[in-house]
């Protein structure tokens, strides 16, 4: 935001990936989370934001309109706090107090495979667990898994993340994936290819730059 305003550009917040569910209680929880998220962005001084579904546009518009000074359509007129961010700060990815959980590992496996299956089936914007996901989601999932295995990272219960642990958890998550996809898609070629591609991305000795590079080869075949 600081750099955007310094250069006269609008600073846009992050995307809210929530999409409507059939359950109204889930929708209400999603709207509450989105409102809190957008209120925080507006408080920080952003000029706007984006959402994954029209269902959330009214919340975003209401929050940001309320944050603008009278007669303004952005917040570029307000002073921006100087953060003093240095080059080395941009390379420091440590999160104080953070841990790797088994649920986090499982989620990366599950969502990564589901997205790749969707991508190979021709759907690049996939609705997964009431969130709109794109290739970046699978990229983050497989990259974290590869790094954790490569570095021998430990979970919060003390277990080291190994290739063997990955395969054990993946086998269990594949059963959940099959149940979610249903009998027809779970028997399809796309899921088989997605499973094999995830193994290649996660277990390889070198990090593949983009998952779509080997994935395009599967489309051509």
C-alpha positions in Angstrom: 0.0 0.0 0.0 2.8 2.4 0.9 4.5 1.9 -2.5 1.2 2.1 -4.4 0.2 5.4 -2.8 3.7 6.7 -3.2 3.3 6.2 -7.0 -0.2 7.4 -7.2 -1.7 4.0 -7.7 -4.7 2.4 -6.0 -3.8 -0.1 -3.3 -6.0 -3.2 -3.6 -6.4 -5.7 -0.8 -6.4 -9.4 -1.0 -9.1 -11.6 -2.5 -11.8 -13.3 -0.4 -12.1 -16.7 -1.9 -15.4 -17.7 -0.1 -18.2 -18.8 -2.4 -21.8 -19.5 -1.4 -22.7 -22.8 0.2 -26.1 -24.5 0.4 -26.0 -24.2 4.1 -27.1 -20.8 5.3 -25.2 -21.0 8.6 -22.0 -21.6 6.6 -22.8 -18.5 4.5 -23.4 -16.3 7.5 -20.0 -17.4 9.0 -18.3 -16.7 5.6 -19.9 -13.2 5.4 -18.8 -12.4 8.9 -15.2 -13.5 8.2 -15.1 -11.5 5.0 -16.5 -8.4 6.7 -13.8 -8.6 9.4 -11.2 -9.1 6.7 -12.3 -6.1 4.6 -12.7 -3.9 7.6 -9.1 -4.6 8.5 -8.0 -3.8 5.0 -9.9 -0.5 5.0 -8.5 0.4 8.4 -5.0 -0.2 7.0 -5.7 2.3 4.2 -6.4 0.2 1.2 -8.5 1.8 -1.6 -10.4 -1.3 -2.6 -10.5 -5.1 -2.6 -11.7 -8.0 -4.5 -13.9 -11.1 -3.9 -14.4 -14.4 -5.7 -18.2 -14.2 -5.9 -20.9 -11.5 -6.4 -22.4 -12.8 -3.1 -19.7 -10.8 -1.3 -19.7 -7.6 -3.3 -22.2 -5.8 -1.1 -20.1 -6.4 2.0 -16.9 -5.2 0.4 -18.6 -2.1 -1.1 -20.2 -1.2 2.2 -17.1 -1.5 4.2 -14.9 0.6 1.9 -17.5 3.2 1.2 -17.7 3.8 4.9 -14.0 4.2 5.2 -13.6 6.9 2.6 -13.7 10.5 3.6 -16.6 12.6 2.3 -16.3 13.2 -1.4 -13.5 10.6 -1.8 -13.5 7.4 -3.7 -10.2 6.1 -2.3 -7.9 6.6 0.6 -5.0 8.1 -1.2 -5.7 11.5 0.5 -4.8 10.0 3.9 -1.2 9.9 5.3 0.4 6.5 5.0 2.4 5.1 8.0 6.0 4.6 7.1 6.9 0.9 7.6 10.6 1.1 7.0 10.6 -2.3 5.3 14.1 -3.3 4.2 15.2 -5.7 1.4 16.2 -8.3 4.0 12.7 -8.1 5.6 11.2 -9.3 2.3 13.2 -12.4 2.5 12.4 -13.2 6.1 9.5 -15.6 5.9 9.5 -16.7 9.6 6.2 -16.5 11.4 6.7 -16.3 15.2 4.9 -19.0 17.1 3.8 -20.9 13.9 3.9 -24.7 13.7 3.3 -27.4 11.0 0.4 -29.6 11.9 -0.7 -32.9 10.6 -4.0 -31.2 9.4 -1.9 -28.7 7.5 0.0 -31.5 5.7 -3.2 -33.4 5.0 -4.9 -30.3 3.6 -2.0 -29.6 1.3 -2.2 -33.1 -0.1 -6.0 -33.2 -0.3 -6.5 -29.8 -1.9 -3.4 -30.1 -4.1 -4.7 -33.3 -5.7 -8.3 -32.0 -6.0 -7.2 -28.9 -7.8 -4.9 -30.7 -10.2 -7.7 -33.2 -11.0 -10.0 -30.2 -11.7 -7.3 -28.5 -13.9 -6.7 -31.7 -15.9 -10.5 -31.9 -16.4 -10.6 -28.5 -17.9 -11.6 -26.4 -14.9 -9.0 -23.9 -13.8 -11.0 -22.1 -11.2 -12.2 -24.8 -8.9 -14.7 -24.6 -6.1 -13.2 -26.6 -3.2 -14.7 -26.6 0.3 -16.6 -23.4 -0.3 -13.5 -21.6 -1.6 -12.6 -20.6 -5.1 -9.2 -21.9 -5.8 -6.8 -21.5 -8.7 -3.4 -22.8 -9.7 -1.7 -20.8 -7.0 -3.4 -22.9 -4.3 -1.9 -26.1 -5.7 1.5 -24.4 -6.2 1.6 -23.4 -2.5 0.4 -26.8 -1.4 3.0 -28.9 -3.3 5.8 -26.4 -2.7 5.3 -26.6 1.1 5.2 -30.4 1.0 8.4 -30.5 -1.1 10.2 -28.1 1.2 9.1 -29.8 4.4 10.4 -33.2 3.1 13.6 -31.7 1.7 14.4 -29.9 5.0 13.2 -32.6 7.3 10.8 -30.3 9.0 9.0 -31.4 12.1 5.3 -31.2 12.9 4.1 -29.9 16.2 3.8 -33.5 17.5 7.6 -34.0 16.9 7.3 -36.3 13.9 9.6 -35.5 11.0 7.9 -35.0 7.6 9.4 -37.7 5.4 8.6 -39.3 2.0 7.1 -42.2 3.9 4.9 -40.1 6.0 3.7 -38.2 2.9 2.8 -41.5 1.2 0.9 -42.8 4.2 -1.1 -39.6 4.6 -1.7 -39.4 0.9 -3.2 -42.8 0.8 -5.7 -41.8 3.5 -6.5 -38.5 1.8 -7.0 -40.2 -1.6 -9.9 -42.1 -0.1 -11.5 -38.8 1.0 -10.9 -37.4 -2.4 -12.6 -40.3 -4.1 -15.6 -40.0 -1.8 -15.8 -36.3 -2.5 -15.6 -36.7 -6.3 -18.1 -39.5 -6.5 -17.9 -42.9 -8.4 -17.6 -41.5 -11.9 -14.8 -38.9 -11.4 -13.0 -41.0 -8.9 -12.5 -43.7 -11.6 -11.4 -41.1 -14.2 -8.0 -40.7 -15.7 -7.7 -37.2 -14.4 -7.6 -38.3 -10.8 -5.0 -41.0 -11.5 -2.8 -38.4 -13.3 -3.3 -35.9 -10.6 -2.1 -38.4 -8.0 0.9 -39.3 -10.0 1.8 -35.7 -10.7 1.6 -34.7 -7.1 4.1 -37.5 -6.2 6.4 -36.2 -8.9 6.1 -32.6 -7.7 6.5 -33.5 -4.0 9.0 -36.3 -4.0 11.4 -35.2 -6.8 15.0 -34.4 -5.9 14.8 -31.0 -7.5 12.0 -28.4 -7.3 9.9 -28.2 -10.5 9.4 -24.5 -11.3 5.7 -24.6 -12.1 3.3 -27.6 -11.7 1.7 -26.6 -15.0 4.8 -27.5 -17.0 4.5 -31.2 -16.5 0.7 -30.9 -16.4 0.5 -29.5 -19.9 2.2 -32.7 -21.2 -0.7 -34.7 -19.7 -3.2 -32.6 -21.5 -1.4 -33.2 -24.8 -1.5 -36.9 -24.3 
